[in-house]
Amino acid sequence: MINKKQSLTLLGAVALSVSLSACSVFDYLIYKPDIPQGNYMELQQVEKLRIDMTKEQAEYILGRPVLRDSFADNIWYYVYHFKSGRNAKVTHKELILYFDGDLLTKVEGDYKLSDDFNTPLNEGALPTVSAPVVAPLLPEQEPKAMRGDIHPLVEEERLETENDVPQQDEQ
């Protein structure tokens, strides 16, 4: 038979184990924030990069890099780290830009570059407008429907006045 001291010890052990396991059981009730760190970049930004871009142009598109190589300012690191608070899923993306002097030469990382990356900006084709050129309509050429003359509310009669009659210069 179990004596009073053993039952008290057993009851304490059960209470301790239940209280410790309660933390993991009710873990979904505890709010944990998402933790984003670094440069968040969308694919549209990375697709705008072109070879032979200047450092200023690349920084305008992507923002300031997280890290510039301290021994050579020709390598820029864009790092994005995201930890979800709900399920602790971690997303890590990198983009590394290499410059030769002031011009972009190579890009490496987890982002897909556009097909036009190897075409410098000054050699790329500008978008063309395929809409036909239409001459604007003058007021006397506009159809009546556009002027609103089809069903006027009030018929107006035009009276000729002195202002309508062209005057000849007296010399």
C-alpha positions as CSV (number, residue, x, y, z in Angstrom):
1,M,0.0,0.0,0.0
2,I,1.1,3.6,-0.7
3,N,1.8,5.6,2.4
4,K,1.0,9.3,2.8
5,K,4.5,10.5,2.1
6,Q,4.8,8.5,-1.2
7,S,1.4,9.7,-2.4
8,L,2.3,13.3,-1.6
9,T,5.5,12.9,-3.6
10,L,3.7,11.2,-6.5
11,L,1.0,14.0,-6.5
12,G,3.8,16.7,-6.6
13,A,5.6,15.0,-9.5
14,V,2.3,14.8,-11.5
15,A,1.5,18.4,-10.8
16,L,5.0,19.5,-11.8
17,S,4.9,17.5,-15.1
18,V,1.5,18.8,-15.9
19,S,2.5,22.4,-15.3
20,L,5.6,22.1,-17.4
21,S,3.8,20.5,-20.3
22,A,1.1,23.2,-20.2
23,C,3.6,25.7,-21.6
24,S,4.0,23.6,-24.8
25,V,0.3,22.8,-25.1
26,F,-0.8,26.4,-24.9
27,D,2.1,27.8,-27.0
28,Y,-0.2,28.8,-29.8
29,L,-2.0,31.2,-27.5
30,I,1.2,33.2,-26.9
31,Y,1.7,36.0,-29.4
32,K,5.1,36.0,-31.0
33,P,5.9,38.8,-33.5
34,D,7.4,38.3,-36.9
35,I,11.0,39.4,-37.1
36,P,12.1,40.9,-40.5
37,Q,15.8,42.0,-40.8
38,G,17.8,43.5,-43.6
39,N,16.7,44.6,-47.1
40,Y,13.4,43.4,-48.3
41,M,13.4,43.3,-52.1
42,E,10.8,42.4,-54.5
43,L,11.5,40.7,-57.8
44,Q,10.4,43.8,-59.8
45,Q,13.3,45.7,-58.2
46,V,15.9,43.1,-59.0
47,E,14.6,42.9,-62.6
48,K,15.4,46.6,-63.1
49,L,19.2,45.9,-62.6
50,R,21.3,46.1,-65.8
51,I,25.0,45.6,-66.4
52,D,27.1,48.8,-66.5
53,M,24.7,50.6,-64.1
54,T,26.4,53.1,-61.8
55,K,26.5,52.6,-58.0
56,E,24.1,55.5,-57.6
57,Q,21.6,53.9,-60.0
58,A,21.8,50.5,-58.2
59,E,21.3,52.2,-54.8
60,Y,18.3,54.1,-56.2
61,I,16.7,50.9,-57.2
62,L,17.5,48.6,-54.3
63,G,18.2,51.0,-51.4
64,R,21.4,51.0,-49.3
65,P,23.1,47.7,-48.9
66,V,23.2,46.0,-45.5
67,L,27.0,45.5,-45.9
68,R,29.7,47.0,-48.1
69,D,33.0,45.2,-48.1
70,S,35.3,47.2,-45.8
71,F,38.4,46.5,-47.8
72,A,36.9,47.1,-51.2
73,D,33.8,49.2,-51.9
74,N,33.2,47.1,-55.0
75,I,31.1,44.4,-53.4
76,W,27.7,45.2,-51.9
77,Y,25.6,42.7,-49.9
78,Y,21.8,42.8,-49.7
79,V,20.6,40.3,-47.1
80,Y,17.1,39.7,-46.0
81,H,16.2,37.4,-43.0
82,F,12.7,36.8,-41.9
83,K,11.6,34.7,-38.9
84,S,7.9,34.0,-38.6
85,G,6.6,34.3,-35.0
86,R,3.7,31.8,-35.6
87,N,5.6,28.8,-36.8
88,A,9.3,29.8,-36.5
89,K,9.8,29.4,-40.2
90,V,13.0,31.2,-41.4
91,T,13.4,32.8,-44.8
92,H,16.9,33.9,-45.8
93,K,17.7,35.6,-49.1
94,E,20.9,37.2,-50.4
95,L,21.9,39.4,-53.3
96,I,25.5,40.3,-54.0
97,L,26.4,43.1,-56.4
98,Y,29.9,43.3,-57.9
99,F,31.2,46.6,-59.3
100,D,34.3,47.4,-61.4
101,G,35.1,51.0,-60.5
102,D,31.7,52.6,-60.6
103,L,29.9,50.2,-62.9
104,L,28.0,47.0,-62.1
105,T,29.6,43.9,-63.6
106,K,28.0,40.9,-61.9
107,V,25.1,39.9,-59.6
108,E,24.8,36.7,-57.6
109,G,22.2,35.5,-55.2
110,D,18.8,34.1,-54.6
111,Y,16.9,36.3,-57.0
112,K,16.2,35.7,-60.6
113,L,17.7,38.4,-62.9
114,S,15.8,39.6,-66.0
115,D,16.6,38.5,-69.4
116,D,17.8,42.0,-70.3
117,F,20.4,42.1,-67.5
118,N,23.3,41.9,-69.9
119,T,21.9,44.7,-72.0
120,P,23.2,48.1,-70.8
121,L,20.7,50.8,-70.2
122,N,22.0,53.1,-72.9
123,E,21.8,50.2,-75.5
124,G,18.4,48.9,-74.6
125,A,15.3,49.6,-76.7
126,L,12.9,52.1,-75.3
127,P,9.3,51.1,-75.1
128,T,7.3,52.1,-78.2
129,V,3.7,53.4,-78.4
130,S,1.7,51.6,-81.0
131,A,-1.4,53.8,-80.8
132,P,-2.2,55.6,-84.1
133,V,-1.7,59.3,-84.2
134,V,-5.1,61.0,-84.4
135,A,-5.5,64.7,-85.1
136,P,-7.7,66.5,-82.6
137,L,-11.2,67.5,-83.7
138,L,-11.9,71.2,-84.0
139,P,-15.2,72.4,-82.5
140,E,-16.8,73.0,-85.9
141,Q,-15.7,69.5,-87.0
142,E,-17.0,67.7,-83.9
143,P,-20.1,65.5,-84.4
144,K,-23.3,66.9,-82.9
145,A,-23.4,64.0,-80.4
146,M,-20.1,65.1,-78.9
147,R,-21.2,68.7,-78.6
148,G,-24.5,67.8,-77.0
149,D,-26.6,69.6,-79.7
150,I,-28.8,66.6,-80.5
151,H,-31.7,67.5,-78.1
152,P,-31.2,70.9,-76.6
153,L,-33.5,71.8,-73.8
154,V,-34.1,75.3,-75.2
155,E,-34.0,76.2,-78.8
156,E,-32.0,79.4,-79.1
157,E,-32.4,81.8,-81.9
158,R,-29.3,83.7,-82.9
159,L,-29.8,87.4,-83.4
160,E,-27.4,89.3,-85.5
161,T,-26.1,92.2,-83.6
162,E,-23.6,94.9,-84.5
163,N,-20.8,92.8,-83.0
164,D,-21.4,90.0,-85.4
165,V,-21.2,92.1,-88.5
166,P,-17.6,92.7,-89.5
167,Q,-16.8,96.4,-89.7
168,Q,-14.6,97.9,-92.3
169,D,-11.8,100.1,-91.3
170,E,-12.4,103.8,-92.0
171,Q,-9.5,105.5,-93.5
